[in-house]
Amino acid sequence: MKKVLAILALMMGIVSVAMAQTSDNTGDLFEGYTKKITYDRMIPPHGLEVTFDKTCHVIFPAAIAYVDLGSANIIAGKADGAENVIRVKAAKRGFKGETNMSVITEDGAYYSFNVKYAREPRILNVEMTDFIHDGEAVNRPNNSMNIYLKELGSESPVLVRLVMKSIWKENKRRVKHIGSKSFGIQFLLKGIYTHNGLLYFHTEIKNSSNVPFDVDYITWKIVDKKVAKRTAIQEQVIQPLRTQNFVLNVAGNSNERTVWTMDKFTLPDDKCLVVELAEKNGGRHQSFTIENTDLVRARVISELKVSNQ
């Protein structure tokens, strides 16, 4: 009886080894109990070579929101003073095999890299493709999902970017009563738009003088309409979530336009929104005021219209 049991145990072991080998050879690690990920669902990675004595820089079309490294063999971080550039290099000289790096940018794009060591990398400075302008030759699956960022709520960063570009390209003055003008500088609000819980403001700086205008800052503040004397002014600063074409210099006899994206808000009857434009090392400051009646008349943007731009 013991001899029979031993033979059965041996046979069971042989079958188990054979099944394991079959599973490894076919790549079906789950033995048919789960659905395989097909290649049309894969985001093809880019190949990136790094070395110990040189730094590789990767430039993205939008600011970087997230970075993940596959192992401690590589180190990476944002370049000082630049939001859309990552520097990457090997943490250990001559490391073996491959690791990976994943990057998400603020426009909702996802980038994947397979990283390996090279004593002399062929390419040290890489400029990534702008997915929105790729046309047919995109390097991600056509059915890839949008990546959502917490600060934009339920809105896709890709769609936010398209909305801003659509407003900027259309360039219509929908609001005609809000603005300021002095010293040859005109600061206008051209339109207020809304889409899916976000507000979009279209502004323009016109410089009709011969002296360039250098922007120091532009602030958006909710303030009291009437403030009694000796009473502290209560201010609430509104921070833009995204901007399209924000420039710091307006040349003489020229103009520049900007689209600002902000979280939805309304104003009480006793408050207003003050937008201030300050000149760097100068005195040609400008400001205008937006009332709640202006906000509630914001123009609704159609997704169909955006997609056709």
C-alpha positions in Angstrom: 0.0 0.0 0.0 2.8 2.4 0.9 4.4 1.6 -2.5 1.2 2.5 -4.3 0.8 5.8 -2.4 4.4 6.7 -3.3 3.8 6.1 -6.9 0.6 8.2 -6.9 2.5 11.0 -5.1 5.2 10.9 -7.7 2.7 11.0 -10.6 0.9 14.0 -9.0 4.2 15.8 -8.7 5.0 15.2 -12.4 1.6 16.5 -13.4 2.0 19.6 -11.3 5.5 20.4 -12.8 4.1 19.8 -16.3 1.2 22.2 -15.7 3.5 24.8 -14.3 5.8 24.6 -17.3 2.8 24.8 -19.6 1.6 27.9 -17.7 5.0 29.5 -17.9 5.5 28.7 -21.6 2.1 30.2 -22.6 2.4 33.2 -20.4 -1.0 32.4 -18.8 0.1 32.9 -15.2 -3.6 32.8 -14.1 -4.4 29.5 -15.8 -7.4 30.8 -17.7 -9.3 32.2 -14.7 -8.8 35.9 -15.6 -9.1 37.9 -18.7 -5.9 38.6 -20.5 -4.8 42.2 -21.2 -4.6 42.5 -25.0 -2.1 44.7 -26.8 -4.7 47.2 -27.9 -5.1 48.1 -24.2 -1.3 48.6 -23.7 0.3 52.1 -23.6 3.5 51.5 -25.4 6.5 52.6 -23.3 9.3 54.8 -24.6 12.9 53.6 -24.3 15.2 55.8 -22.2 18.9 55.3 -21.6 20.6 56.8 -18.5 24.1 56.8 -17.2 25.9 57.7 -13.9 28.1 60.5 -15.1 25.5 62.5 -17.3 22.0 63.7 -16.7 19.1 63.1 -19.1 16.4 65.8 -19.4 12.9 65.0 -20.6 10.7 67.9 -21.6 6.9 67.5 -21.5 4.3 69.7 -23.1 2.6 70.5 -19.8 3.5 70.8 -16.1 4.3 67.5 -14.3 1.8 66.4 -11.7 3.1 62.9 -10.8 6.3 60.8 -11.2 6.9 57.2 -10.2 10.2 55.3 -10.4 10.3 51.5 -10.8 13.4 51.0 -8.6 16.2 52.7 -6.7 18.5 52.2 -9.7 17.5 55.6 -11.1 16.8 59.0 -9.5 14.6 61.7 -11.0 13.2 65.1 -10.1 11.8 68.3 -11.6 14.5 70.7 -13.0 14.9 73.7 -10.8 12.7 76.6 -12.0 10.9 74.4 -14.6 7.6 72.7 -14.0 7.6 70.6 -17.2 11.2 69.2 -17.2 12.4 66.1 -15.4 16.1 65.3 -14.9 16.9 61.5 -14.8 20.2 59.7 -14.1 21.4 56.4 -12.8 21.8 56.1 -9.1 24.2 53.2 -9.4 26.9 52.8 -12.0 26.3 50.0 -14.5 23.1 48.6 -13.0 21.8 45.5 -14.8 18.4 44.9 -16.4 15.6 47.4 -17.0 13.5 49.5 -14.7 10.7 51.9 -15.5 9.4 55.4 -15.0 5.8 56.8 -15.2 4.8 60.4 -15.6 1.4 62.2 -15.5 1.2 65.8 -16.6 -1.4 68.4 -15.7 -3.1 68.2 -19.1 -4.1 64.6 -18.2 -1.5 62.8 -20.4 0.2 59.6 -19.2 3.8 58.7 -20.2 5.5 55.4 -19.7 9.3 54.7 -20.0 11.4 51.6 -19.9 14.8 52.7 -18.6 18.1 50.9 -18.9 21.8 51.8 -18.2 24.1 52.8 -21.0 27.7 54.0 -20.6 27.2 56.5 -23.4 23.4 57.2 -24.0 22.5 57.9 -27.6 20.1 60.7 -26.6 20.4 62.9 -23.5 17.7 65.5 -24.1 14.2 64.3 -25.1 11.1 66.3 -26.1 7.9 64.4 -25.6 5.0 64.7 -28.1 1.9 66.8 -27.5 -0.9 64.1 -27.7 -3.5 66.7 -28.6 -1.6 67.6 -31.8 -0.5 64.0 -32.7 -3.2 63.4 -35.3 -3.2 59.7 -36.3 0.4 59.0 -35.2 -0.4 58.8 -31.5 1.8 56.8 -29.1 -1.0 55.7 -26.8 -4.1 53.5 -27.5 -7.0 55.1 -29.2 -9.3 54.0 -26.4 -7.2 55.2 -23.6 -9.0 56.8 -20.7 -8.6 60.4 -19.6 -6.7 61.0 -16.4 -8.5 63.2 -13.9 -6.8 65.5 -11.4 -8.3 66.3 -8.0 -8.1 70.1 -8.5 -10.2 70.0 -11.6 -13.0 67.9 -10.1 -15.0 65.9 -12.6 -13.5 67.7 -15.6 -10.9 66.1 -17.8 -7.7 68.1 -18.0 -7.6 67.4 -21.8 -11.0 68.9 -22.2 -10.1 71.9 -20.0 -7.1 72.6 -22.3 -9.3 72.3 -25.4 -11.9 74.7 -24.0 -9.2 77.3 -23.2 -7.7 76.9 -26.7 -11.2 77.2 -28.2 -12.0 80.4 -26.4 -8.6 81.9 -27.3 -8.9 80.9 -30.9 -12.5 82.3 -31.2 -11.3 85.7 -29.8 -14.7 87.3 -29.5 -15.5 90.2 -27.2 -18.7 88.9 -25.4 -18.4 91.4 -22.5 -18.1 95.0 -23.5 -18.5 97.0 -20.3 -15.7 95.7 -18.1 -12.1 97.0 -18.4 -9.8 99.9 -17.6 -7.6 102.2 -19.6 -4.8 104.7 -18.6 -1.2 105.6 -19.6 -1.6 103.9 -23.0 -2.5 100.5 -21.4 -5.9 98.9 -21.7 -6.9 95.9 -19.6 -10.1 94.2 -20.8 -12.4 91.4 -19.8 -13.6 89.9 -23.2 -15.7 87.1 -22.0 -16.9 84.8 -19.1 -17.7 81.2 -19.9 -18.7 78.1 -17.9 -18.5 74.4 -18.5 -18.9 71.4 -16.1 -18.4 73.3 -12.8 -15.5 75.5 -14.0 -15.4 79.2 -15.0 -13.2 80.6 -17.9 -12.2 84.3 -18.1 -10.9 85.8 -21.3 -8.7 88.9 -20.8 -6.7 91.1 -23.0 -3.8 93.6 -22.4 -3.5 96.3 -25.1 -0.3 98.4 -25.1 -0.8 101.5 -27.4 2.4 103.1 -26.1 5.9 102.7 -27.4 7.2 101.5 -24.1 7.0 97.7 -23.4 4.7 96.6 -20.5 6.3 94.1 -18.1 3.7 92.2 -16.0 4.6 91.9 -12.3 1.4 90.0 -11.3 -2.3 89.7 -11.9 -4.5 89.0 -8.9 -8.1 88.0 -8.6 -9.7 89.0 -5.2 -13.2 88.9 -3.7 -13.6 92.1 -1.7 -16.3 94.1 0.1 -18.0 96.7 -2.1 -18.2 99.3 0.6 -15.8 99.3 3.5 -16.4 101.5 6.5 -13.4 103.7 7.7 -11.1 102.0 10.2 -12.4 98.6 9.2 -10.0 95.9 7.9 -10.7 95.0 4.3 -11.7 91.3 4.0 -10.1 89.8 0.9 -10.3 86.4 -0.6 -7.8 85.6 -3.3 -9.0 83.3 -6.1 -6.2 81.2 -7.6 -6.5 80.2 -11.2 -6.3 76.5 -11.9 -5.0 76.8 -15.5 -4.0 79.5 -17.9 -3.7 79.7 -21.7 -1.1 82.1 -23.1 -0.2 83.9 -19.9 2.7 86.3 -20.9 4.9 88.5 -18.8 5.8 91.1 -21.5 3.6 93.1 -23.9 5.6 94.9 -26.5 4.9 98.4 -27.5 1.9 98.9 -29.8 0.8 95.2 -29.4 -1.7 93.2 -27.4 -1.7 89.8 -25.6 -4.7 87.7 -24.6 -5.0 85.1 -21.8 -7.7 82.6 -20.8 -8.0 81.7 -17.1 -9.6 78.6 -15.7 -11.1 78.8 -12.2 -13.3 76.7 -9.9 -16.9 77.8 -9.9 -17.9 80.6 -7.5 -20.5 83.2 -7.0 -20.5 86.6 -5.2 -22.8 87.9 -2.4 -24.6 91.2 -3.0 -22.1 93.1 -0.9 -19.0 91.7 -2.6 -17.3 92.0 -6.0 -14.4 90.4 -7.8 -11.5 92.8 -8.4 -8.9 91.9 -11.0 -5.6 93.8 -10.6 -2.8 94.1 -13.2 0.5 95.4 -11.9 3.5 96.6 -13.9 6.9 95.5 -12.9 9.1 98.5 -11.9 6.4 100.8 -13.2 3.3 102.7 -12.3 0.9 101.8 -15.2 -1.3 99.5 -13.0 -4.8 98.6 -14.1 -7.8 97.0 -12.4 -11.5 96.3 -13.2 -14.4 94.9 -11.2 -16.7 92.0 -11.9 -20.2 91.8 -10.3 -22.2 88.7 -9.5 -24.7 89.7 -12.3 -21.8 89.3 -14.7 -20.9 85.9 -13.4 -24.4 84.4 -13.6 -24.5 85.5 -17.3 -21.5 83.4 -18.1 -21.8 81.8 -21.6 -22.2 78.0 -21.6 -19.7 76.2 -23.7 -20.8 73.3 -25.8 -18.5 70.2 -26.0 -19.5 69.8 -29.6 -18.3 73.3 -30.4 -15.0 72.6 -28.6 -14.4 69.4 -30.5 -15.0 71.1 -33.8 -12.3 73.8 -33.2 
